[in-house]
Amino acid sequence: MVGRSAVEDIRETLRREILEKYSAGDLLPTERELAERFDVSRNTIRETIIHLEAYDLVRKTKRGPMVTRPDFGTMFRGFTQFFGTSAGTFTDVLNFRRINETGAAPLMAAYVTEADLAEMEAANVGMREALTTAEAADQDFRFHVALADAARNEVLSRMYRVMAEPMRFYLEVGKSRRPATDVAFEQHARIIAALRAGEADTLSRALAEHFQHSSDTLAEWLAERAGSDGATPTPWPSQDAAAGD
């Protein structure tokens, strides 16, 4: 029986080559050619190709394995399904968003386009006018994806889409409270205004206010949740606290 180490070694070699040397639509060498190159059996190559298919890097065709465009969503979808609904997980999702969006504020202010702003405005109106909690959460997520896209950072944009499921689940917490949704709408509007003015400092303050509101809303929800142990989100340290003052 073929050892997994051989398959893994070949898979990693081919994975690097696919990302560095191939384009979508290119064909890999044949099983026979790959078997000769790596001095292994064709069964080993077949198993390796199965692994590459699982990563959505190739697909089988009559002409042989064809390179596809890498899909980070496929790679990470199995990972995000293990996120739970504990106070810790909700807090981590909140702070994941806080870290990324406030950190990217200078990029957003510098590179935002009218198309980005139009998408945010449409999503914000959609959130306010949504008839269900799930619809409001979807529109809120749409707003923040457009905000992430404004930074023109492909990794950030991809990660937000990969995290769609746990983010939407978390966003439903705030959308279950109509007053919180109304506040979020006004805060989104201030974020849009800061972006339109190209003012990174104003944008950072608007985002900080928005995430403090999100943290307060989450704390209230956790306190009311059936069987809650009274857990609250981990406080975001102030600059003085972070400096040890």
N, C-alpha and C positions, 0 to 999 in steps of 0.2 A: 504493500500500500504506500502511496506517495506521501512523504512527510509534508506537513503544512508549511514548514519553514521554506521549502523550495518554492511552493506556490506564492507565499508571501513575498519572498525576495524578487521573484519575477514580476509579480503584480506591482510592487513599488517601483521597479525599474521602468516598466511600461507606463505606469501612471505618470511618472515624471516626464517621460518622452512624449506622451500624449499632450500634456499641458505645455511643453516647451517647443515641440517640433511639428505637431500635427494641427490641422484645422478641421472644423466640423465637415464631415463628408469624405475625409480621407480614409483610405483602407489601410488596416494594419497588414503586416506580412502574413502569409498563410500559416496554418498550424504547423505544417512540415518545416517551413523556413524558421519559425520561432523555436520549434523543438530542436533543430540543428544548431541554431545560434546559442541556446542555453544548455545544450547537451542534456535534454530531458526527454521523456516520452511525450507523445501527443496528448495523452490523457492529462498530463500535468498542465499542458497549455490550455486544454479545454476547461479545466477547473479554474485556471487563472482568468480566462475570458469571462467565466461566470461571475467571478468577483468584480471584474471591471464593469460588467453589465449592472451589477447591484449598485455600483457607485454612479451609474448613469453616464459612464465615460465612453462606452461603446454599445452598439446594438448589432445583432447578428443579421447578416444579409446572405443571399445566395453567393455573393462574391467574396464573402469573408467578413470579419469584424469591421464595422464602420465607426469612425470616431463621431461622437455627438458633442453638442455643446454642454459643458459641465453644468449641472444643476445643483446649487448649494441647498436648495429647498429639499430635494430628494435626499441629500446626504444627511441633513439634520432633522428631518421630520420625525424620524424614529426617536431622536433624542428629546425633543420637546414634549412628546407624549407622556414622559415620566414626571413632568412638573406637577406638583400636587396643588392643593388648595389650602395649605396651612398659612398662618399669619406670616411665617418666615418667607414662604414663597412669594406671597403677595407683596411683601416689603421689598424683596429682591427684584421683582419685576419693576416696581415703582422706581427703585434706585438705579436699575439698569437704564431706564428711560431718562431719568434725571441726569445721570453721568454723561450719556451720549448726546442728548439734546443740548444741554447747557455747554458741554465741551465743544460742540460743533457750532455754537452761536456765531463766532466770527466768520466761519465759512458760509453759513447760511446768509448772513447779512451781506457778504461780498458777492455771492454768486446766485442769489435767488432771481428768478425770472417772473415775468408777468403770468406765464402759464402756471408756475408753481403757486403764485398768489391766487389765481383764479380757482385752482383746484382746492386750495385751503378754504377759500370763502364758500365754495359750493358744499364742501364737506361740513363746514361749521353750520351752515343753514340746514343741511340735511340732518345733522345731529339734533338741532333744536326742534325740527318739525317731525322727527321720527315718531312713529306710533307705538313702537315696542322698545323695550330695554335692549334687546339684541340688535335692532336696527340702529339705535342711537350709538351703541358701542362700535358697530361697524363703521359708522360715519366718523366717530372720534378716531378710530384707528386710521381711517383714510386720511384724516387731517394730519396726523402725526407721521404717516408715511410720506406725505407730500412735504412736510417740514424736513424730514430726514433727507429726502431727495434734493432739497434746495442746497444742501451742503456740497453736492457734486462729489460725494465720496461713495464709490461703488460698494465697498465693504459695508458701510453703514446702511445703505439702502437694502442690500441683500439680507443683512442680519435682521432688519426690521420685518422683512417679509417672511423670513424663516421663523421668527418669533410670533407670527400672526396669531396662532391659537392661544398660547398663554396670555398674550397681551389683550386680545379681545375678551377673554374670560375675566381678566382683571378689570378691564374698562367697564364691564357690566356692573361692577360694584357701584361706581359713581353714577351710572345711568339709572340705577334703581331708585335714585333720589332726585326728584324733579328740581328742587332748589339747587342742588349741586350741578345739575346739567345747565341750568340758567347761568350760574356763576362761570362755569367752564366756557360757555358761549362768549361771555364778555371778555374773559381772559384770552381766549383764542383771537378775538378781534384785536386786542392790544398787541398780541404777538404779530399778527399780520401787519398792523400799523407800523410797528418797529422795523419789520422786514422791509416794508415798502419805503421807509425813510432811510434804510441802510445803516441804522444805528445799532451796532453790536452791543454796546453797554445797555441801552434801553431794552433790547431784546433779551439780554441775560437777566435783567431784573424782572421782566415780564414772565420769563420761563421759571425763575425762582419762585415768584408769587404763585404761578400755576401749579407747580409741584408741591408747594406747601399746602395749597388747597386740596390737592389730591391726597396728600398724606393725612390731613385732618379728616377728610371724608372716609378714608380707609380705616382710620382709628375708630371713628364712630360706628362703622359697619361691623368691625371686629368685636366691639364692645356689645353690640346688640345681637350678634350671631348666636344662634342656638348652640348651647354647649360651649360657648366661648370661655376661655380661661382668663379673659381680660387682657390678652396680649395686645400690644400696640406696635405700630411700625417703629423700626429703629430710627431714632431722631437723627436728622441731618445735622452734623456739627457746624456750628458757626465758625467764622474765620478766627475769632478769638479763641474758641475752644480747640480748633485744629492747631493753633499755634502754641497751645499749652497755657494760655493766659487765664 
